[in-house]
Amino acid sequence: MRAAVFKGIGKPLSVESLPDPTPGPGEFVLRVGRCGICGTDLHMTDGTAPMQYSVGGVPGHEFAGEVVAVGKDVTRLARGDFVTAMPFSGCGKCRWCLAGQPIFCAQMVRLDGGFSEFVLSRECVAVKLPRTLSLADGALIEPLAVGLHGVSLSAPPVGARVLIIGAGPIGLAALFWLKRQGAGAVVLTASSRRREALAREMGADHFVLPAAGQPLSAASMDALGDMPDLVIEASGAPGMIAEAINCVRPRGTVSVLGFCVQADTFVPATAMFKEVKVQFAITYALEEFENVARVLDSGAVQARAMITDQVTLDELPAAFEALRQRTHQCKVMVNPFGRAGTSASQL
């Protein structure tokens, strides 16, 4: 098979021929139809993240495709099924695995490899795609599940006023779920207006870019009419947790979804004086993965607007490096069997 291989920090991905995967007990092989490029992939290849891809490994964890082979003891899946899967698994026996949260398992293993023609995964973390969904929809389930998990943990009441810091895929995923779960006014802010139209298309009531010298707290309060009940930090930029604490109302909640890989600080007394709840969120549970698929199947497919481009494996190394800089792209999909020049509208 052909795959995009990580060659080391500071080096572009290399498209190479690798052996086709063979499924063992409880495993299956997926012919990758689409795989999204995530900001975490960028961090895990630039030396900044606490975990890095191994040299010689294949990145990519937002994948969906068609089952082409199954191993012994696989009972739910068959060749021809369209499937997505969580990109990690565990022992299958501990309390975390039994609760569908193998990310916390002491024996957790990553199941990356989506930047390839075929990827090996495990049935215990797989979710069948309804036939109403495309493979691009399937590859959106992972980032949408991140947003769902963050919103669920923060548990905003119906009608809550919300500020989202960051208009990338995770911030937009949180917006998607907030609107579905009955939030009141939701305002987004970002470092530029590049994604303002996309944010409004997905349901944002306001998009603010504070004027020079204007605090974000004042800009969000002007837009919402009051201090937000919930602030979702989805940018991962240093200083944004402190900014979120400054903005939220007394006894409000700050939900941290942004993947910040640098040391960061905030003043605890600021949060203490307001009795702020700070909730960190990481990935999702299998039940949330399944819930995303059901919601998309119901016709709530506004998140498709996040897909702004697709690239082939041959185009991937250059596209991947380009995403390290500021870009108008939101979610770029890899189509391992695609032809160069296919637009996002042909997904």
C-alpha positions in Angstrom: 0.0 0.0 0.0 1.0 3.7 -0.3 1.2 5.8 2.8 2.5 9.2 4.0 5.3 8.4 6.4 6.7 10.6 9.2 10.5 11.0 8.7 11.4 13.2 11.6 10.9 16.6 13.0 11.5 19.3 10.4 11.1 16.9 7.5 8.1 16.6 5.3 6.0 13.5 5.1 7.2 11.0 2.6 4.8 9.0 0.4 6.1 5.4 0.3 5.1 1.8 -0.3 4.5 -0.2 2.8 3.3 -3.8 3.4 -0.5 -4.1 3.4 -1.8 -4.6 7.0 -3.1 -8.0 8.0 -5.9 -8.3 10.7 -5.3 -10.3 13.9 -7.9 -11.4 16.4 -10.5 -8.7 16.9 -9.0 -6.5 14.2 -10.1 -5.3 10.7 -8.6 -3.6 7.8 -10.2 -0.4 6.4 -9.7 0.8 2.8 -9.4 4.5 3.7 -11.9 6.7 1.9 -11.2 10.0 3.7 -8.9 11.1 6.6 -9.0 14.6 8.0 -5.8 16.5 8.9 -5.9 17.6 12.5 -4.0 20.2 14.4 -2.8 17.5 16.7 -1.1 15.8 13.7 0.8 19.0 13.2 1.9 19.2 16.8 2.8 15.5 16.9 5.2 16.1 14.0 6.9 19.4 15.0 8.4 18.5 18.3 6.1 20.6 20.5 3.6 18.0 21.7 4.2 15.7 24.7 3.7 12.7 22.4 5.3 12.5 19.0 4.7 10.1 16.1 7.4 7.6 15.8 9.8 8.0 12.9 8.6 5.6 10.2 5.0 5.8 11.5 2.0 6.9 9.6 -0.1 9.8 11.0 -3.8 10.4 10.6 -6.6 9.6 13.1 -9.8 11.1 11.6 -10.5 8.3 9.1 -13.4 6.5 7.6 -13.6 3.8 4.9 -14.7 0.4 3.8 -13.9 -2.8 5.6 -11.9 -5.1 3.3 -10.7 -7.8 5.7 -11.6 -9.0 9.2 -9.7 -11.1 11.7 -10.7 -13.9 13.9 -13.4 -13.2 16.5 -14.7 -10.1 14.6 -18.5 -10.5 14.8 -20.1 -7.1 14.2 -18.2 -6.1 11.0 -18.1 -7.6 7.6 -16.4 -6.8 4.3 -18.2 -4.0 2.6 -19.3 -2.2 5.7 -18.6 1.6 5.9 -16.9 2.3 9.2 -15.1 4.9 11.3 -13.2 4.1 14.5 -11.7 5.8 17.5 -8.0 6.1 17.0 -7.0 4.4 20.2 -7.9 1.2 22.1 -7.1 -0.4 25.5 -7.0 -3.7 27.3 -10.8 -4.2 26.9 -11.2 -5.3 30.5 -10.5 -2.3 32.9 -13.3 0.1 34.1 -12.3 2.7 31.5 -12.5 0.3 28.5 -15.8 -1.1 29.8 -17.1 2.4 30.0 -16.0 3.1 26.3 -13.2 5.4 27.4 -10.0 3.5 26.5 -8.1 6.8 26.4 -7.6 6.4 30.2 -6.6 2.7 30.0 -3.2 2.0 31.4 -2.6 -0.1 28.3 -3.9 2.4 25.8 -2.5 2.1 22.3 -2.9 4.6 19.4 -4.5 3.3 16.2 -3.3 6.0 13.8 -2.3 5.4 10.2 -5.1 7.1 8.3 -2.8 8.9 5.8 -2.6 5.7 3.9 -4.6 3.5 1.5 -5.3 0.9 4.2 -5.4 1.1 8.0 -5.6 -1.5 10.7 -8.1 -1.0 13.6 -10.0 -2.9 16.2 -13.7 -3.9 16.2 -14.2 -2.8 19.8 -13.7 0.9 18.9 -15.5 0.8 15.5 -18.7 2.5 14.6 -20.7 1.5 11.4 -21.7 4.5 9.3 -25.3 4.8 8.3 -25.7 4.5 4.6 -27.0 8.1 4.5 -23.5 9.4 5.3 -20.5 9.8 3.0 -17.0 8.8 3.9 -16.2 12.5 4.3 -19.0 12.6 6.9 -17.5 9.6 8.6 -14.1 11.3 8.8 -15.8 14.3 10.5 -17.1 12.2 13.3 -13.9 12.3 15.3 -13.6 16.1 15.6 -17.3 16.4 16.1 -17.0 13.9 19.0 -14.3 16.1 20.6 -16.7 19.0 20.5 -19.6 16.9 21.8 -17.5 15.6 24.7 -16.4 19.2 25.7 -19.9 20.5 25.6 -21.3 17.6 27.6 -18.7 17.9 30.3 -19.5 21.6 30.7 -23.2 20.9 30.8 -24.5 24.4 29.9 -28.2 25.0 30.8 -30.7 25.7 28.1 -30.5 29.3 27.1 -26.9 29.7 28.3 -24.8 32.6 26.9 -21.6 31.2 25.4 -18.3 32.6 24.2 -16.1 30.3 22.1 -12.5 31.3 21.7 -11.1 29.9 18.5 -13.0 29.3 15.2 -11.1 26.1 14.1 -12.7 22.7 13.7 -13.0 22.1 17.5 -14.5 25.5 18.2 -17.0 25.0 15.3 -17.8 21.5 16.5 -18.6 22.9 19.9 -20.8 25.5 18.3 -22.7 22.7 16.4 -23.5 20.9 19.6 -24.3 24.0 21.6 -27.0 25.0 19.1 -28.4 21.5 19.0 -28.6 21.4 22.8 -30.5 24.6 23.3 -27.8 27.2 24.1 -28.8 30.8 23.9 -26.7 33.4 22.1 -23.3 32.1 21.1 -20.4 34.4 20.1 -17.2 33.3 18.5 -13.9 35.1 18.5 -10.6 34.4 16.7 -7.4 36.0 15.7 -8.8 37.1 12.4 -12.1 37.2 10.4 -11.0 34.4 8.0 -13.7 32.0 9.4 -16.4 34.5 10.3 -18.7 33.5 7.4 -18.2 29.8 8.2 -19.0 30.4 11.9 -22.2 32.3 11.0 -23.2 29.5 8.5 -22.9 27.0 11.4 -25.1 29.0 13.7 -23.0 31.6 15.5 -25.1 34.6 16.6 -22.1 36.9 16.7 -18.5 37.0 15.7 -16.3 39.5 17.5 -12.7 40.7 16.8 -11.9 43.2 19.6 -10.6 46.5 18.4 -7.1 47.5 19.4 -7.0 48.1 23.1 -10.4 46.6 23.7 -10.5 43.7 26.1 -12.2 40.5 24.8 -14.4 40.6 28.0 -15.9 43.9 26.9 -16.4 42.8 23.3 -18.1 39.6 24.2 -20.3 41.3 26.8 -21.4 43.9 24.2 -22.4 41.1 21.9 -24.1 38.9 24.5 -25.6 41.6 26.6 -24.1 40.1 29.7 -21.1 38.1 30.8 -21.1 34.5 29.3 -22.2 31.6 31.4 -19.8 29.4 29.6 -16.5 30.1 27.8 -15.0 27.4 25.6 -11.3 27.8 25.0 -10.7 26.0 21.7 -7.7 27.8 20.3 -4.9 26.1 22.3 -3.0 29.4 22.3 -1.0 30.4 25.4 -2.8 32.9 27.6 -6.3 32.0 26.5 -7.3 30.1 29.7 -6.6 33.3 31.6 -8.5 35.3 29.0 -11.5 32.9 29.3 -11.4 33.3 33.1 -11.5 37.0 32.7 -14.5 36.8 30.4 -16.8 34.3 32.2 -19.4 35.4 34.7 -19.1 34.7 38.5 -19.7 30.9 39.1 -19.5 30.3 35.4 -17.6 27.6 33.6 -14.5 27.6 31.5 -14.2 24.5 29.2 -10.7 23.9 27.9 -10.7 22.0 24.5 -7.7 23.7 23.0 -4.6 21.6 22.7 -1.9 23.9 24.2 1.5 22.4 24.1 3.4 25.2 25.8 3.7 26.1 29.5 0.9 28.5 30.3 -0.2 30.5 33.3 -3.2 32.2 34.8 -3.8 33.9 38.2 -5.7 31.5 40.4 -7.1 34.4 42.5 -8.9 35.8 39.5 -10.8 32.5 39.1 -11.2 32.2 42.9 -12.8 35.6 43.3 -15.4 34.5 40.7 -15.6 30.9 41.9 -15.1 29.8 38.3 -15.2 26.1 37.4 -12.4 25.1 34.9 -13.1 21.9 33.1 -10.5 20.3 30.8 -11.7 17.8 28.1 -9.8 15.2 26.2 -11.2 13.2 23.2 -14.5 11.3 23.8 -16.2 8.1 24.7 -17.4 5.4 22.2 -21.0 6.3 23.0 -20.3 9.9 21.9 -18.8 8.6 18.6 -22.0 6.6 18.0 -24.1 9.6 18.9 -22.4 11.8 16.3 -23.2 9.2 13.7 -26.8 9.1 14.7 -27.2 12.9 14.6 -25.6 13.2 11.2 -27.9 10.4 10.0 -30.9 12.4 11.2 -30.0 15.1 8.7 -28.0 17.5 10.9 -25.1 17.9 8.5 -24.2 21.6 8.9 -20.7 20.5 9.8 -20.0 19.6 6.2 -19.3 23.2 5.7 -16.0 22.8 7.7 -14.6 20.7 4.8 -12.7 23.3 2.7 -10.4 21.1 0.6 -9.3 17.6 -0.2 -5.9 16.4 -1.3 -4.4 13.1 -2.6 -1.6 11.2 -0.9 0.9 12.8 -3.4 -0.4 16.3 -2.6 -0.5 15.6 1.1 3.2 16.4 2.1 3.0 19.9 0.7 -0.5 20.6 2.0 0.4 19.3 5.4 3.4 21.7 5.7 1.3 24.6 4.4 -1.1 24.1 7.3 1.6 24.9 9.8 1.2 28.6 8.7 -2.0 30.7 8.9 -4.4 29.6 6.2 -8.0 30.0 5.1 -8.5 26.2 5.3 -10.6 24.7 8.0 -10.7 20.9 7.6 -8.6 19.4 4.8 -9.5 15.8 3.9 -7.0 13.3 2.5 -8.4 11.1 -0.3 -5.8 8.3 -0.6 -7.3 6.9 -3.8 -8.3 10.3 -5.3 -7.0 12.1 -8.3 -5.2 15.4 -8.1 -7.3 18.5 -8.7 -10.6 17.1 -7.1 -12.3 19.9 -5.3 -13.9 19.8 -1.8 -17.3 20.1 -3.4 -16.8 16.7 -5.0 -16.5 15.0 -1.6 
